[in-house]
Every structure is written in C-alpha cells, then in structure tokens.
Amino acid sequence: MTPQQLLAVWRQRWGKPSPLLLQPYLNGGLGDWGRRSNGVAIFSNPLFVGLAVVLFLALNGVLVNVPFTPVNHWWFSTCVLVVSLFIRPYRGSLITLVLTGLAWLSVLRYVYWRWDATLQPAYSVDYFVALALWVIEIYGVVWCGLGLLQAFAPLRREAQDLPENEATWPSVNLFVSGAQATEQEVLHSVAAMKQLKWSQEKIDLTVLDDTDRVNLRVALAELNVTYLPSLNPADTTLNHQINRAITDAEGELVVVVQAGQAPQPDVLLQSVAWLMEDDRLGLLMTPHHFLLPACDQKQFKTPLLSDCGAEILITRVSLFLKAGGLPTGAASDDDHLPLRMLQAGAGHAYWVREAHLHGLLLEPFAQRSWRGRTAVAHLRHTLGFGQPLLRLTLWAVPLIYLLGDVLPMKASVWVWLAYVTPAVLQVLVLLSRTPSSGQWDAMAVVKEALLALYVWGLTLFTVLWTSLKTSFSRTASKPEHLSGQAFELNLFDYLSLLLHGVAIVVAVSLMGQADPAQRATLGLYLVWSVAIEWMLMAKLAVVKEAAEVLRQQQRLQVLPAMLRLANNRTLSCHTLNFPATEMRLQLPAALTVSEGQRLKLSIFHEQEELAVDVKVVSLVDTALTVKLEPVWQSVFERFSQAVFARGADWPAWLPSQHVDQLVPPWVPQFFTWLGSFFSRAVPRMARKSAAQVAGSGQDQ
C-alpha cells in the first residue's frame, strides 16, 4: 500500500477526480530537429546505429568510472538534471532516448559506486549480506529498466480516445476499390461508408474502378459520390490508380476499402486516435487487407483478427507520398508498403483484436524490431519470479540492522543520498514522459506527491484514533468476519507490525548513545521502519474501510417496502437484494399475480421514499421477483447513491473528505456565519438604539 495507492482509494471513496492531466508536448526546437533527423537515411543504417550504440556505451563507461567527491557529484548530477528538465517538454522519440540515456547514466553511477565503495571483500556476515543486497538491487534495476523499455517501445498499444473538440479531427478521404466487383457490391460499401460516425464536412468519398460503368456512374452521382474509372493509360494496375488518387487527395488521411465490405460506423472513431497521437505512424492496417502481403502467423501466438466489419487500410498522405506509395512493379516480398514506410522513417501497425480488446501490434514487418521487443517482453516475464524477493528485501533491510546488528551497507548515509537521489530524480523525469501525446505536468506531479504523503501520514492518526473510539464504544458493531470480504490482514502483516514496532523502539533507545555518524545511520533505518509501519497502517485503513462498506451493503440490502396492487390495495414487504434492478421481495403472505404484470413499488429509507414502476418476473411462495422499468433507472440510481452515502455513523478509517483543501471548510463557514450575524445584529441594534432615543424623548 503505497501513498499513491492510498490517495487513489481515498479519492474513490469520496468521489474526487484526479487533478493530473496530460500537458501537450512542445512543438519546434529540439522536437523538430529530432523529427527531421528521423527522416535522414543514415539514421536508419544498421552500421550507423551499431556505431552509435558502441559510442554511447563507451561514453557511459568513462562517465561511470570518473571519481567525484560527494559535493562534485552533486554538482554533476544537478547539471544533468537541469538538462533533462530543459529537454523534457519537447516532442519526439529522440528526446525520449536522450532522457533514457541520462537516467541510465545516473543509475549506473549509483550501481558502480555501490560495488566499488561499499563492498569490501571479507569473510564476515556483513559482507555477504551487503553482497546479497547489491545483487538484489541489480535485479531491481534490470526489472525496472525492462519495464521502461516495454513502456516506450511496446509490442502492443491499447486503444486511445479522440479529442473532445471535433474541430481538431483530421479530414479523411474514403476510397472504395470497385475493381472486379459488381455494382451491388460497390453500392453496398458506399452505403456503409455513408453511415460512418465522422463530421461529414471532413469526409470525401470516392469510388475507384478499373472500367467506366455508366449505370454505376449515374447511381453514384445521385449519392453525391465521386467516381474515378481508370481512363488514364498510365494507370495500368490498381496500385497505379490508388497512387494517383492519393496524390490528388486533399485530406490528411486516406482509407482504402475493397468493394463488397461494409465497415462498422465507429471504425474511424476507434482508429484515427492512434494516428493523431503518434505523428510517426504512417500506416494502420487490418491483417488481411488486399493491398498488403500475407502476414506471417509464425510471429504471433494466436491468429490475427479484426472486428471492424471490413479489412481497411488507413494511411497518412504525407508519409505515404514520402515512402513512394504502393509498389507498381512485380509483386515482391522485399517491396511492399509497410517496408517502404520503414525505409522512409515512418511507422506501421496492425490493428487487431484479442479477447475482445482493441490494440495495435507495432511494426510487425520490421523483423529485428519485432524480435527485439518480443525478447524484452519474454525476458521481463521470465524475471517476474523475483518480484516477491524485492518486496521481502525492502521489508527486511531495516530489521537486519536494527534487530540483527548487521550492517547491510558500509557507507556514509550522506554519500549514499548523494548517489541515490539523482538516480531516483532522473528516473522520475523519464517516467513523467508518457508514450502518448502528452506528459505529466511537473508541478502537478510534485503537488500530487506531497498530497499523497500528507494523506499517508494523516491515515496513521486516523486509524489509531478510530481504533480507540471503536474499542471503547459500546454500540460499535464488531463482527469478526464478513462473508465476501475482499481485503484482510494476514499473519505476515501482524508480524511486520510487531517487528518493525520493536525495531523503532530499539532505534530510538540507541539514538542518544550513538556518535554522529552512527546516529545518521540509525536515523536512515528508523525512517525506513517508520515508512513500513505507515504502509501497514494504510493497508489496515483500507481493510477496515472495505469491511465497513461491505457491512453497510449487507445491512442495507434489506429495506422496508410497500407494493401497490392493481386494485389499489397495498401490501407491506421488504427487499432482499437492494439495490439490484431485478429485486427480490419478501412478502408477508402468498399473493396472486401474473408474470409481466406491472405494479407500483415504494422503498423506504429513514425519511426518504422512492416510488417506481416494476414488472413481475416470478413468484415462488412468498418470494416475489420484480424488475425495474427502464424509465425509472436514473431516479433509482440517485436514490441508491443517497442510501449508501457515507453518514455520520460511519467510522473514519480513511481521512475526511476535505483534507486536500489548504483551508479547512469550517473556516470560511465560520466567517460566513460571522458576517451574516453582524449583518443582522448591527441593523437590529441600530433600530433598538433609535427606539430607546425616541422613548426617552417622549418621557421628557
């Protein structure tokens, strides 16, 4: 249970939105320079790429071995961090590569320092514990590095959403290839294209044909569809014709579909967002399009499928022309549109569906890239067995020192901070740069981290205070177990609470007797144990909150209700599974009703009543099942939310709703009340004074 996870649970409990929003990358500057460099042929040359990798590794080897004093290391790390923050906002894969290289440099300097300065070979328990810890750190670095590599060079990318502003959506040219198809097949595809969910002002529909058919021309003219038969002698093949048509296209994107196929209406809504997000993506295709070579199924574990209703190809016009278009010569395995896109520095992707989830398989025709990404994914999956070891190490290190009197790392705490802090900051800068159209705002991330730590710390007080209140409360309900409870503490959690509590007591007792150097080391492991205790308290809070939610759900499933029958007779009953829309009612006696009969149902909770129309589903003895009429769905949901809203009787296992506000809500309420009081009191006192003066005048 990390601070971020606890903050997410707290927000979910109180219905608060997350303020983190993606900020768009900056265009121009370094981003444009990097984009132009992608189009240079030499950057796609394997020899040049290999030479660049060798030079990068050599430079890293030199910089990693440079000895620095702690102060000089701080200056060096600060300069690297400033460069990272300066280039971070710009768009481009080259910027991401540079940030990755700088983060890699900082992490390697820490790893090398740990090996060179803190591991002194000796046959002692301290040495073997320190060596084991260093090996586990290496594993953690490799594991996280592979995860970052997967994030920035994924095999698969999930579906994206289009911007809310439709004015920013690109214009699209729709081409239907009518070659060797009947007129009915062409018109069938045209009718499907007319139903696409897209701004009609940004769509241009054209039918390409290998011959001129008069009847088809007339039918398409009535539908306001452009008809382009092959009349030019240069258009000897379908590829020639499509190349010429795309060259003359005015839209930003082109969609090519074969006649006879009918794409689903939302096909553009599901696909264009990927092209808008990644300006390097020049070709998006379903696996079995007629303009593409057959896909190699040996690369994939399952057959490639698409569920968009048709085999479609979407290409960006500028990159299509840059790649030279479709090949017009003899068919060849070494000359097709995806490979031409790669040679031009553009990307391509399959649009596939597996387990009912849309996704992209990126660059399947780039064999080296595909194999490399597959190897990374397989290696990270293989190394996944060590994740419990990482968590166990984080749990055990402070106990080894505070309770076992074994030093896991022979180094000054301040020197350790000088090496580990820059590495962590560089990785955080890299993580804030998402592989999408935007990045996390730096200040918003800092505010979110501070709020997470604040909520994390406040949870400790909340849990302790609530535990004391519920312990001494005579009316508190304390069931030992709830059926269906999803979260609960186990024996290891209670053991951790005990051991780290003892470790904290030991560290505090030794703090006054230690010298300054040892006091710093004690402080480090003391803070470590306190953080683990806080995590366990946060987990306890979530467990108690989940149990309270489940308790409320089980308690409120049974609510008093009343049925109004067709003869206006009423019958008292109670619900058994509120808030299900197909509700089971327990009747006091047998009743005669027919299936499908409509009744009026009233449900009561405290001072509130909900009256809705229901339809009889079944009746077994005195158990009546009714279904809510759809027209009452929204009213029923609002009533259900009010019933399950957190009341004053709920234990405060999580911090209150307004802890994220700098000024507590009662402060402005107090000043509002004070202003209202004086606004009423002053005129009243003025009127009273005037009345007293008038009375004294009459007495005289």
C-alpha positions, 0 to 999 in steps of 0.5 A, spaced: 500 500 500 503 505 497 501 513 498 499 513 491 495 507 492 492 510 498 490 517 495 487 513 489 482 509 494 481 515 498 479 519 492 474 513 490 471 513 496 469 520 496 468 521 489 474 526 487 477 526 480 484 526 479 487 533 478 493 530 473 492 531 466 496 530 460 500 537 458 501 537 450 508 536 448 512 542 445 512 543 438 519 546 434 526 546 437 529 540 439 522 536 437 523 538 430 530 537 429 529 530 432 523 529 427 527 531 421 533 527 423 528 521 423 527 522 416 535 522 414 537 515 411 543 514 415 539 514 421 536 508 419 543 504 417 544 498 421 552 500 421 550 507 423 546 505 429 551 499 431 556 505 431 552 509 435 550 504 440 558 502 441 559 510 442 554 511 447 556 505 451 563 507 451 561 514 453 557 511 459 563 507 461 568 513 462 562 517 465 561 511 470 568 510 472 570 518 473 571 519 481 567 525 484 567 527 491 560 527 494 559 535 493 562 534 485 557 529 484 552 533 486 554 538 482 554 533 476 548 530 477 544 537 478 547 539 471 544 533 468 538 534 471 537 541 469 538 538 462 533 533 462 528 538 465 530 543 459 529 537 454 523 534 457 517 538 454 519 537 447 516 532 442 519 526 439 522 519 440 529 522 440 528 526 446 525 520 449 532 516 448 536 522 450 532 522 457 533 514 457 540 515 456 541 520 462 537 516 467 541 510 465 547 514 466 545 516 473 543 509 475 549 506 473 553 511 477 549 509 483 550 501 481 558 502 480 559 506 486 555 501 490 560 495 488 566 499 488 565 503 495 561 499 499 563 492 498 569 490 501 571 483 500 571 479 507 569 473 510 564 476 515 556 476 515 556 483 513 559 482 507 555 477 504 549 480 506 551 487 503 553 482 497 546 479 497 543 486 497 547 489 491 545 483 487 538 484 489 538 491 487 541 489 480 535 485 479 531 491 481 534 495 476 534 490 470 526 489 472 525 496 472 529 498 466 525 492 462 519 495 464 521 502 461 523 499 455 516 495 454 513 502 456 516 506 450 517 501 445 511 496 446 509 490 442 502 492 443 498 499 444 491 499 447 486 503 444 486 511 445 480 516 445 479 522 440 479 529 442 473 532 445 473 538 440 471 535 433 474 541 430 481 538 431 479 531 427 483 530 421 479 530 414 479 523 411 478 521 404 474 514 403 476 510 397 472 504 395 476 499 390 470 497 385 475 493 381 472 486 379 466 487 383 459 488 381 455 494 382 451 491 388 457 490 391 460 497 390 453 500 392 453 496 398 460 499 401 458 506 399 452 505 403 456 503 409 461 508 408 455 513 408 453 511 415 460 512 418 460 516 425 465 522 422 463 530 421 461 529 414 464 536 412 471 532 413 469 526 409 470 525 401 468 519 398 470 516 392 469 510 388 475 507 384 474 502 378 478 499 373 472 500 367 467 506 366 460 503 368 455 508 366 449 505 370 454 505 376 456 512 374 449 515 374 447 511 381 453 514 384 452 521 382 445 521 385 449 519 392 453 525 391 459 520 390 465 521 386 467 516 381 474 515 378 474 509 372 481 508 370 481 512 363 488 514 364 493 509 360 498 510 365 494 507 370 495 500 368 494 496 375 490 498 381 496 500 385 497 505 379 490 508 380 490 508 388 497 512 387 494 517 383 488 518 387 492 519 393 496 524 390 490 528 388 487 527 395 486 533 399 485 530 406 490 528 411 488 521 411 486 516 406 482 509 407 482 504 402 476 499 402 475 493 397 468 493 394 463 488 397 465 490 405 461 494 409 465 497 415 462 498 422 460 506 423 465 507 429 471 504 425 474 511 424 472 513 431 476 507 434 482 508 429 484 515 427 486 516 435 492 512 434 494 516 428 493 523 431 497 521 437 503 518 434 505 523 428 510 517 426 505 512 424 504 512 417 500 506 416 494 502 420 492 496 417 487 490 418 491 483 417 488 481 411 487 487 407 488 486 399 493 491 398 498 488 403 502 481 403 500 475 407 502 476 414 506 471 417 502 467 423 509 464 425 510 471 429 504 471 433 501 466 438 494 466 436 491 468 429 490 475 427 483 478 427 479 484 426 472 486 428 471 492 424 466 489 419 471 490 413 479 489 412 481 497 411 487 500 410 488 507 413 494 511 411 497 518 412 498 522 405 504 525 407 508 519 409 505 515 404 507 520 398 514 520 402 515 512 402 513 512 394 506 509 395 504 502 393 509 498 389 507 498 381 512 493 379 512 485 380 509 483 386 515 482 391 516 480 398 522 485 399 517 491 396 511 492 399 508 498 403 509 497 410 517 496 408 517 502 404 514 506 410 520 503 414 525 505 409 522 512 409 522 513 417 515 512 418 511 507 422 506 501 421 501 497 425 496 492 425 490 493 428 487 487 431 483 484 436 484 479 442 479 477 447 475 482 445 480 488 446 482 493 441 490 494 440 495 495 435 501 490 434 507 495 432 511 494 426 510 487 425 514 487 418 520 490 421 523 483 423 529 485 428 524 490 431 519 485 432 524 480 435 527 485 439 521 487 443 518 480 443 525 478 447 524 484 452 517 482 453 519 474 454 525 476 458 521 481 463 516 475 464 521 470 465 524 475 471 517 476 474 519 470 479 523 475 483 518 480 484 516 477 491 524 477 493 524 485 492 518 486 496 521 481 502 528 485 501 525 492 502 521 489 508 527 486 511 533 491 510 531 495 516 530 489 521 537 486 519 540 492 522 536 494 527 534 487 530 540 483 527 546 488 528 548 487 521 550 492 517 547 491 510 551 497 507 558 500 509 557 507 507 556 514 509 548 515 509 550 522 506 554 519 500 549 514 499 543 520 498 548 523 494 548 517 489 541 515 490 537 521 489 539 523 482 538 516 480 531 516 483 530 524 480 532 522 473 528 516 473 522 520 475 523 525 469 523 519 464 517 516 467 513 523 467 514 522 459 508 518 457 508 514 450 502 518 448 501 525 446 502 528 452 506 528 459 505 529 466 505 536 468 511 537 473 508 541 478 502 537 478 506 531 479 510 534 485 503 537 488 500 530 487 506 527 491 506 531 497 498 530 497 499 523 497 504 523 503 500 528 507 494 523 506 499 517 508 501 520 514 494 523 516 491 515 515 496 513 521 492 518 526 486 516 523 486 509 524 489 509 531 484 514 533 478 510 530 481 504 533 480 507 540 473 510 539 471 503 536 474 499 542 471 503 547 464 504 544 459 500 546 454 500 540 460 499 535 458 493 531 464 488 531 463 482 527 469 478 526 468 476 519 464 478 513 462 473 508 465 476 501 470 480 504 475 482 499 481 485 503 484 482 510 490 482 514 494 476 514 499 473 519 505 476 515 502 483 516 501 482 524 508 480 524 511 486 520 507 490 525 510 487 531 517 487 528 518 493 525 514 496 532 520 493 536 525 495 531 523 503 532 523 502 539 530 499 539 532 505 534 530 510 538 533 507 545 540 507 541 539 514 538 542 518 544 548 513 545 550 513 538 556 518 535 554 522 529 555 518 524 552 512 527 546 516 529 545 518 521 545 511 520 540 509 525 536 515 523 536 512 515 533 505 518 528 508 523 525 512 517 525 506 513 521 502 519 517 508 520 515 508 512 513 500 513 509 501 519 505 507 515 504 502 509 501 497 514 497 502 517 494 504 510 493 497 508 489 496 515 485 503 513 483 500 507 481 493 510 477 496 515 474 501 510 472 495 505 469 491 511 465 497 513 462 498 506 461 491 505 457 491 512 453 497 510 451 493 503 449 487 507 445 491 512 442 495 507 440 490 502 434 489 506 429 495 506 422 496 508 417 496 502 410 497 500 407 494 493 401 497 490 396 492 487 392 493 481 386 494 485 389 499 489 390 495 495 397 495 498 401 490 501 407 491 506 414 487 504 421 488 504 427 487 499 432 482 499 437 484 494 437 492 494 439 495 490 439 490 484 434 492 478 431 485 478 429 485 486 427 480 490 421 481 495 419 478 501 412 478 502 408 477 508 403 472 505 402 468 498 399 473 493 396 472 486 399 475 480 401 474 473 408 474 470 409 481 466 404 484 470 406 491 472 405 494 479 407 500 483 413 499 488 415 504 494 422 503 498 423 506 504 429 509 507 429 513 514 425 519 511 426 518 504 421 514 499 422 512 492 416 510 488 417 506 481 414 502 476 416 494 476 414 488 472 413 481 475 418 476 473 416 470 478 413 468 484 415 462 488 411 462 495 412 468 498 418 470 494 416 475 489 421 477 483 420 484 480 424 488 475 425 495 474 422 499 468 427 502 464 424 509 465 425 509 472 433 507 472 436 514 473 431 516 479 433 509 482 440 510 481 440 517 485 436 514 490 441 508 491 447 513 491 443 517 497 442 510 501 449 508 501 452 515 502 457 515 507 453 518 514 455 520 520 455 513 523 460 511 519 467 510 522 473 514 519 478 509 517 480 513 511 481 521 512 475 526 511 473 528 505 476 535 505 483 534 507 486 536 500 483 543 501 489 548 504 483 551 508 479 547 512 471 548 510 469 550 517 473 556 516 470 560 511 463 557 514 465 560 520 466 567 517 460 566 513 456 565 519 460 571 522 458 576 517 451 574 516 450 575 524 453 582 524 449 583 518 443 582 522 445 584 529 448 591 527 441 593 523 437 590 529 441 594 534 441 600 530 433 600 530 433 598 538 438 604 539 433 609 535 427 606 539 430 607 546 432 615 543 425 616 541 422 613 548 426 617 552 424 623 548 417 622 549 418 621 557 421 628 557 
